[in-house]
Amino acid sequence: MFEKVAMVPRPREACGSKGFGIPMRRSLLVLAAVSLLPACRRSPERPVDLIVYGRVWTGDTTRPWARGVAIRGGTIVAVGSERDIARFRGPRTHVLDNGDHSVVPGFGDAHTHFIDGGFQLTAVDLRDADTPDEFVRRIAAFAKTQPSGRWILGGDWDHERWPGAPLPRKEWIDSVTPHNPVFVSRLDGHMGVANSVALRLAHVTRASRAPEGGVIVRDSATGEPTGVLKDNAGDAVWRAIPDRTPVEIDSALAAALRHAAEMGLTTVHVMSSGWSDLAALKRARARDALTARIYDFVPLATWRMLADSVRADGRGDDWLRWGGLKGFMDGSLGSTTAAFFAPYRDAPTSRGMLVTDSATMRGWILSADSAGLQVAVHAIGDRADAMLLDFYAEAARLHGPRERRFRIEHAQHLRQADIPRFAQMGVIPSMQPYHAIDDGRWAWKRLDTLRLRGTYAFKSLLATGAPLAFGSDWTVAPLSPMLGIYAAVTRRTLDGKNPGGWFPDEKITLEQALRAYTSSVAFAGFMEGRTGVLRPGMLADVTLLDHDLFGTPADSLNVVKVVSTIAGGRIVHGRR
């Protein structure tokens, strides 16, 4: 059976130029065959710059498999069998042969804190500090490398790793950081611990009142701040931290881009905390220094500024785009600040909180939508998700049909009744599968089984037709798409206690997970006509892996590594 080819003629040997030693009684048939040879033979195509061979999963539903991809400039010109693609090879064509290992569309990540991630690569790392003593030891060691007065940031600690899960306190680190202000965040970014130097600079005292949507954790005996500040309460410290310089931001962006290329990422959506990120991205674009396609989201509160910018300068190009806005409905499960309808099991007096007043959020969404901007809002708890869906429905009703592609970032805990609403309304659930195998270690302490059934409901959302897009939430979780794919396919928690999967009914297939990291990320960023699949005419973004994904056991997908990353036809990482 002939392999179907993407409109690429077969080379001459496929047409049959042999067979002249056959019996005379078939001479007429031979003459007929010979007479067809000129039409059957084709000259080689104009040579391309780059050819990639391997077991190619194209992501194209009409033609999912191939053996090679031909690239000229920044565009794919052919996808087909090895013989089909060989016709495009010239003396200067560079060839990457990945054997029988996977070649896939360049991975996308629909949710990162990208430049913060670049800074985190050189900050104190507390992610896998398994005890309070280790937490303190790492901060002490890092402080010795810093000049007096310099802020110590980063962290990504997780108190759920510690016996008894106590929250850290300023007293733990005051003695090892007497000359440096410290504010290190929990890995979810919704609370951090400050030392006494930082609290003093931020003017956070016993008399301080927590802002709306924030919590100052206090000592139960003295009423003094312990150093832990949740959600909006941390703003006082952030305001005390000196602004990063453009040179520092540019350096962090360069580090983040290198790391993204190592992970096989060719498209990244950036949830910026301010406009300085977009300014740095524009500087990098002007230098032709971007090695991944970036879609930047600025704070939702600045919707009017973004609307003016889009009117004046458009929405960017294939390498750098803007036009999206990011807001926050609530906090996080780990910080017990995600907004739920019912109280937390381990905090029965709390249902979490809205970090943005609901009337303010509604007004921002309606205004941004009326300006034609894409809106993406963080929502973790079931109450926050339900309220946000209501706001989106109201905007669509008031402003009429259009391709708005509202997004809910995380969509983490959903009531069963709210799951079908995503597909019905065309709302994109922008989710991060690694969180499922991380939170699954301890989420049972916070929520009852009924609520947990709607947690990271990947399969249920896909079954309703929702356009599920995946990302990492880096630096909250590792940037690696392969770890996310492993999490979505297995749902095996990091503590090894759920080998069959945590709420296994929500596991999805490898192909579904790949689409959520490729074509669905493209759709979530209005780039589905340019990226996300390997097809002639598409931008040449390709990732080569060191395994055949479809021949690798699901529980081994987390060991798969990136061999090479190609963005816009350029090899930006790995084997060349």
C-alpha positions in Angstrom: 0.0 0.0 0.0 1.3 3.4 -0.9 1.9 6.0 1.9 -0.2 9.1 1.5 2.0 12.1 0.9 1.4 15.8 1.4 1.3 16.7 -2.4 4.9 15.7 -3.0 5.6 13.5 -6.1 7.6 10.3 -5.6 11.2 10.0 -6.9 11.9 8.2 -10.1 12.8 4.8 -8.5 9.2 4.6 -7.1 7.8 4.7 -10.6 9.5 1.5 -11.8 12.5 1.9 -14.1 13.6 -1.8 -14.0 12.2 -5.0 -15.5 13.5 -5.1 -19.1 14.5 -8.8 -18.9 10.9 -10.0 -18.9 9.5 -12.6 -21.4 8.6 -11.5 -24.9 5.0 -12.3 -24.4 4.8 -9.3 -22.1 6.7 -6.9 -24.5 3.6 -4.8 -25.2 3.1 -4.2 -21.5 6.8 -3.3 -21.2 6.5 -0.8 -24.1 3.5 0.7 -22.5 5.3 1.1 -19.2 8.4 2.6 -20.8 6.2 5.1 -22.6 5.0 6.4 -19.3 8.4 6.9 -17.7 9.0 10.5 -18.8 5.8 11.5 -17.1 6.6 9.4 -14.0 10.1 10.7 -13.5 10.4 14.0 -11.7 13.5 16.2 -11.3 14.5 17.1 -7.7 12.7 20.0 -6.1 14.6 23.2 -5.3 16.8 22.3 -2.3 15.7 23.3 1.2 17.8 24.5 4.1 17.0 21.8 6.6 15.6 18.3 6.5 14.4 16.4 9.6 13.9 12.7 9.6 12.4 10.5 12.4 9.1 9.1 13.5 7.1 12.2 12.8 3.8 12.9 14.6 2.5 15.8 12.7 -0.5 16.8 14.9 -2.4 17.1 11.6 -5.6 15.0 12.0 -5.8 14.5 8.2 -2.3 13.0 8.1 -0.9 12.3 11.5 2.3 10.3 10.6 5.3 10.9 8.3 9.0 10.2 8.2 10.4 13.5 7.3 10.0 17.3 7.2 11.6 19.7 4.7 12.2 23.3 5.7 13.1 26.3 3.7 13.7 29.6 5.5 11.3 29.6 8.4 8.5 27.6 6.7 7.7 23.9 6.2 7.6 23.1 2.5 6.9 19.3 2.6 6.0 16.5 5.0 6.2 12.9 3.8 8.1 9.7 3.5 11.9 9.6 3.4 11.9 9.3 -0.4 9.5 12.2 -0.7 11.7 14.4 1.4 15.0 13.2 -0.1 14.0 15.0 -3.3 14.4 18.3 -1.5 18.0 17.6 -0.5 20.8 19.6 -2.0 24.5 19.9 -1.5 24.0 22.6 1.2 20.9 21.1 2.9 21.5 20.3 6.6 20.0 17.0 7.8 19.0 16.0 11.3 18.2 12.3 11.4 16.4 11.3 14.6 16.1 7.6 13.5 13.1 5.9 15.0 12.7 8.5 17.8 9.9 11.0 17.8 9.7 14.3 15.9 6.8 16.5 17.0 5.5 20.0 16.5 7.4 22.5 18.7 5.9 22.4 22.2 3.9 25.3 23.5 3.4 26.5 27.0 0.1 28.4 27.6 1.0 29.8 31.0 4.4 30.9 32.3 5.9 33.7 34.5 8.7 33.7 32.0 11.1 36.5 33.0 10.5 35.7 36.7 11.6 32.2 35.8 14.8 33.6 34.3 15.5 35.4 37.6 14.7 32.2 39.5 17.4 30.3 37.6 20.0 32.3 39.6 18.0 32.8 42.9 17.9 30.7 46.0 16.1 27.4 45.3 14.0 25.9 48.0 11.6 23.8 45.9 12.9 20.4 47.2 13.9 21.5 50.7 12.4 18.6 52.6 12.7 20.0 56.2 12.7 23.4 57.9 16.4 22.8 58.7 17.2 22.4 55.0 15.1 25.5 54.2 17.3 27.6 56.6 20.5 26.0 55.5 20.0 26.9 51.9 19.1 30.5 52.6 22.1 30.8 54.9 24.4 29.4 52.2 22.9 31.7 49.5 23.2 34.8 51.8 26.9 34.2 52.1 27.2 34.8 48.3 25.3 38.1 48.4 26.6 41.6 49.2 25.1 43.2 52.3 21.8 44.9 51.6 20.9 42.9 48.5 17.4 41.4 48.5 17.2 37.6 48.6 14.2 36.5 46.5 13.0 33.4 44.8 12.5 30.3 46.9 9.6 28.2 45.7 9.3 26.4 49.0 6.6 23.9 49.8 5.8 23.5 53.5 3.7 20.4 52.6 7.0 18.6 52.3 7.8 19.1 56.0 6.7 16.9 58.9 3.5 18.5 60.3 3.6 21.1 57.5 4.3 24.2 59.6 4.5 27.6 57.9 8.0 29.1 58.0 8.6 32.1 60.3 10.9 35.1 60.2 12.8 33.8 63.3 14.0 30.8 61.3 16.1 33.0 59.0 16.7 36.3 60.9 20.0 35.0 62.4 21.4 33.8 59.1 20.3 37.0 57.1 21.0 39.9 59.5 22.2 42.2 56.7 19.9 41.2 53.8 16.2 41.6 53.3 14.5 38.3 52.4 11.2 37.6 50.8 11.0 34.0 49.5 7.8 32.8 48.0 5.9 29.5 48.3 6.0 27.7 45.0 2.4 28.7 44.1 3.3 32.4 44.4 0.4 33.2 46.7 2.3 33.6 49.9 5.9 34.2 51.0 7.9 34.6 54.2 9.8 37.8 54.9 12.6 38.2 57.5 12.6 41.0 60.0 14.8 43.3 57.8 12.3 43.0 54.9 9.3 43.6 57.2 10.9 46.7 58.6 11.6 48.1 55.1 8.0 47.3 54.1 6.6 48.9 57.3 4.7 45.7 58.2 4.2 45.8 62.0 1.9 44.5 64.6 -0.4 47.5 64.0 -0.6 46.8 60.2 -4.0 45.9 58.8 -4.2 43.3 56.1 -5.4 44.7 52.7 -8.6 43.3 51.1 -7.7 40.0 49.5 -4.7 39.4 51.7 -3.7 37.9 55.0 -0.9 38.8 57.5 -0.2 35.7 59.4 0.3 36.5 63.1 1.7 34.7 66.2 -1.3 33.4 68.1 0.2 34.5 71.5 1.7 37.9 70.7 -0.1 39.1 67.6 3.2 39.9 65.9 3.5 39.1 62.2 5.3 35.8 61.7 6.7 36.9 58.4 4.2 35.0 56.2 2.1 37.2 54.0 -0.6 35.8 51.8 -1.7 37.2 48.4 -2.3 40.9 48.5 -0.6 41.3 51.9 2.7 40.6 50.1 2.3 43.8 48.0 3.8 45.9 50.8 7.0 44.0 50.5 7.0 44.0 46.7 6.7 47.8 46.8 9.8 48.0 49.0 12.0 46.0 46.6 13.9 48.1 44.2 12.8 48.0 40.5 14.9 45.7 38.4 17.0 47.5 35.8 16.5 46.9 32.0 19.9 45.2 31.9 18.9 42.8 34.7 15.6 42.0 33.0 17.2 41.4 29.6 19.7 39.0 31.2 16.9 37.1 32.9 14.9 36.9 29.6 18.0 35.5 27.8 18.4 32.8 30.5 14.7 31.9 30.3 14.9 31.6 26.5 17.8 29.2 26.8 16.0 27.1 29.3 12.8 27.1 27.1 14.8 25.9 24.1 16.3 23.1 26.3 12.7 22.0 27.1 11.7 21.9 23.4 9.5 24.9 23.6 8.9 27.1 20.6 5.9 29.0 21.8 5.4 30.6 25.2 2.6 32.6 26.7 3.9 35.0 29.3 1.7 36.2 32.2 3.5 39.4 32.9 3.3 41.2 36.3 3.8 44.5 34.6 4.7 46.3 31.4 8.4 46.0 31.9 8.3 42.4 30.7 6.8 43.5 27.4 9.4 46.2 27.0 12.1 43.7 27.4 10.5 41.3 24.9 10.3 44.2 22.4 14.0 44.9 22.9 14.8 41.3 22.3 12.6 41.2 19.2 14.4 44.3 17.8 17.7 42.4 18.2 16.3 39.3 16.6 17.1 37.5 19.9 13.9 35.6 20.5 14.3 31.8 20.1 10.6 31.1 21.0 7.4 32.8 19.9 6.0 34.9 22.7 2.5 36.0 23.4 2.5 38.5 26.3 -0.3 39.2 28.7 -0.2 42.4 30.7 -2.3 43.1 33.9 -6.0 43.2 33.4 -6.2 46.4 35.4 -4.3 48.1 32.5 -6.8 47.2 29.8 -7.2 50.8 28.6 -3.4 51.2 28.1 -3.3 48.0 26.2 -6.3 49.0 24.0 -4.5 52.2 23.2 -1.3 50.3 22.4 -3.1 47.9 20.1 -4.7 50.8 18.2 -1.4 52.6 17.8 1.0 49.6 17.1 -1.1 46.6 16.3 -0.6 43.2 18.0 3.0 42.3 17.0 4.2 39.6 14.6 4.9 35.9 14.4 7.7 36.2 17.0 6.2 38.6 19.5 2.5 39.3 20.0 0.4 41.1 22.6 -3.2 41.9 23.1 -4.0 39.6 26.0 -4.8 40.6 29.6 -4.3 38.6 32.8 -6.2 39.0 36.1 -6.7 37.2 39.4 -10.0 36.0 40.9 -8.6 34.2 44.0 -5.5 32.7 45.6 -4.3 29.1 45.7 -5.2 25.8 47.3 -1.8 25.4 49.0 -2.1 28.8 50.7 -5.8 28.1 51.6 -6.8 31.3 49.7 -8.5 29.8 46.7 -12.2 30.7 46.8 -14.7 27.8 47.4 -18.4 27.6 48.0 -17.8 25.4 51.1 -15.1 25.7 53.8 -11.8 24.0 53.7 -11.6 20.7 55.6 -8.5 21.8 57.5 -9.6 25.5 57.9 -13.3 25.2 58.6 -13.8 28.9 59.2 -12.4 29.8 55.8 -13.8 29.5 52.2 -10.8 31.3 50.8 -10.9 34.7 49.3 -11.3 36.8 46.2 -8.1 38.8 45.6 -10.0 41.1 43.3 -13.3 42.5 44.3 -16.0 40.9 42.2 -17.5 44.2 41.0 -14.1 45.4 39.9 -13.4 42.1 38.1 -16.7 42.2 36.3 -16.1 45.8 35.2 -12.6 45.1 33.9 -13.8 42.1 31.9 -16.7 43.9 30.3 -14.4 46.9 29.4 -11.6 44.8 28.1 -14.0 42.7 26.0 -15.7 45.8 24.6 -12.2 46.8 23.4 -11.7 43.5 21.6 -8.9 42.3 23.9 -8.4 38.7 25.0 -9.0 38.1 28.7 -7.4 35.4 30.8 -8.1 35.2 34.5 -6.6 33.1 37.3 -9.3 31.0 39.1 -8.5 28.1 41.4 -11.5 27.4 43.7 -14.9 26.3 42.4 -16.6 29.6 43.5 -14.0 31.7 41.7 -14.4 29.5 38.5 -18.2 29.7 38.6 -18.2 33.5 39.1 -15.7 34.0 36.3 -17.8 31.9 33.9 -20.8 34.1 34.8 -18.8 37.3 34.0 -17.7 35.8 30.7 -21.2 34.8 29.8 -22.5 38.3 30.6 -19.8 39.9 28.4 -20.7 37.7 25.4 -24.4 38.4 25.9 -23.8 42.2 26.1 -21.3 42.6 23.3 -22.5 39.9 20.8 -20.8 37.1 19.1 -17.1 37.2 18.1 -14.0 35.0 18.3 -13.0 36.3 21.8 -11.5 33.1 23.3 -11.9 33.9 26.9 -9.5 31.9 29.1 -9.6 30.6 32.7 -6.0 30.1 33.9 -5.8 26.9 36.0 -9.6 26.1 36.2 -8.4 23.8 38.9 -11.4 22.9 41.0 -14.7 22.8 39.1 -18.3 21.9 40.1 -19.6 19.1 37.8 -22.3 21.5 36.6 -19.7 24.0 35.4 -17.6 21.6 33.3 -19.8 21.7 30.2 -20.0 25.5 30.3 -16.4 25.8 28.9 -17.3 24.1 25.6 -20.8 25.8 25.4 -19.2 29.2 25.8 -16.0 28.6 23.9 -13.9 29.3 27.1 -10.4 27.9 27.1 -9.4 25.9 30.2 -5.7 26.8 30.4 -4.4 24.2 32.7 -1.1 22.8 34.2 -1.1 19.0 34.6 2.1 18.9 36.7 0.1 20.6 39.5 -2.2 17.6 39.6 0.6 15.2 40.6 2.0 17.7 43.0 -1.1 18.9 44.8 -2.4 15.3 44.8 0.0 14.5 47.6 -1.9 16.6 50.1 -5.1 18.1 48.5 -7.2 15.6 50.5 -6.4 17.6 53.6 -8.1 20.7 52.1 -11.0 19.2 50.2 -13.5 16.4 50.5 -13.8 13.7 47.8 -16.8 15.2 46.1 -14.9 18.4 45.3 -11.8 16.5 44.4 -13.6 14.7 41.6 -13.8 18.0 39.8 -10.1 18.7 40.3 -7.9 18.9 37.1 -10.8 17.4 35.1 -8.9 17.0 31.9 -10.8 14.1 30.4 -14.2 15.5 31.4 -13.5 18.9 29.8 -12.2 17.2 26.6 -15.3 15.0 26.5 -17.5 18.1 26.3 -15.5 19.6 23.5 -13.6 22.2 25.5 -10.4 23.5 23.9 -8.0 22.3 26.6 -4.6 24.0 26.5 -1.7 23.0 28.7 1.2 24.9 30.3 3.5 24.7 33.2 2.9 27.9 35.4 6.7 28.1 35.6 8.2 28.9 38.1 5.4 27.3 40.2 6.2 24.1 38.4 9.0 22.9 36.1 9.0 24.2 32.6 9.3 20.8 31.0 6.4 19.8 28.7 7.4 16.2 29.0 6.8 16.2 32.7 3.4 17.8 32.0 2.6 15.1 29.5 3.6 12.4 31.9 1.4 14.0 34.6 -1.7 14.2 32.3 -1.3 10.6 31.0 -0.5 8.9 34.3 -1.7 11.2 37.2 0.8 9.4 39.4 1.5 11.7 42.3 5.0 12.7 43.2 5.0 10.8 46.5 4.4 7.5 44.6 1.2 6.8 46.5 -1.1 6.7 43.5 0.6 4.4 41.0 -2.7 3.9 39.1 -3.3 7.6 39.0 -4.9 10.2 41.3 -8.6 10.2 40.3 -7.6 8.1 37.3 -10.9 8.6 35.5 -9.4 12.0 34.4 -6.3 10.6 32.8 -6.1 11.4 29.0 -4.2 9.7 26.1 -0.8 10.6 25.0 -2.1 12.1 21.7 -4.6 14.2 23.7 -1.8 15.5 25.9 0.4 16.3 22.9 -2.4 18.3 21.2 -2.9 20.2 24.5 0.8 21.2 24.3 0.9 22.0 20.6 -2.1 22.9 18.5 -4.3 23.9 21.5 -1.7 26.3 22.7 -1.6 27.8 19.2 -5.4 28.1 19.3 -5.3 29.7 22.8 -3.1 32.4 21.3 -4.8 32.9 17.9 -1.9 31.3 16.1 -3.6 28.1 14.9 -3.1 29.0 11.3 0.7 29.4 11.8 1.9 26.9 14.4 1.0 23.8 16.3 1.1 21.2 13.5 3.6 20.0 11.0 2.1 20.8 7.6 3.3 22.5 4.4 3.0 26.2 4.7 3.2 26.3 8.5 6.0 27.9 10.5 8.9 25.6 10.9 8.8 24.9 14.7 9.9 21.3 15.4 11.1 19.3 18.5 13.1 16.1 18.3 13.1 13.7 21.3 15.3 10.9 22.4 12.5 8.3 22.6 9.7 7.1 20.4 6.9 8.6 22.5 4.2 6.1 21.2 6.5 3.2 22.0 7.4 4.4 25.5 5.5 3.1 28.5 3.4 5.9 30.1 5.2 5.6 33.4 8.5 6.3 31.6 7.4 9.4 29.7 9.0 11.6 32.4 12.5 10.5 31.4 12.2 11.5 27.8 14.6 14.3 26.8 14.8 16.9 24.0 17.5 16.2 21.4 17.0 19.3 19.3 14.7 22.3 19.1 14.0 24.1 15.9 12.2 27.5 15.9 11.5 29.3 12.7 13.7 26.9 10.8 16.7 27.7 13.1 18.2 25.1 15.4 18.1 26.9 18.7 19.1 24.0 21.0 20.8 20.6 20.9 22.3 18.4 18.1 23.1 20.4 15.0 
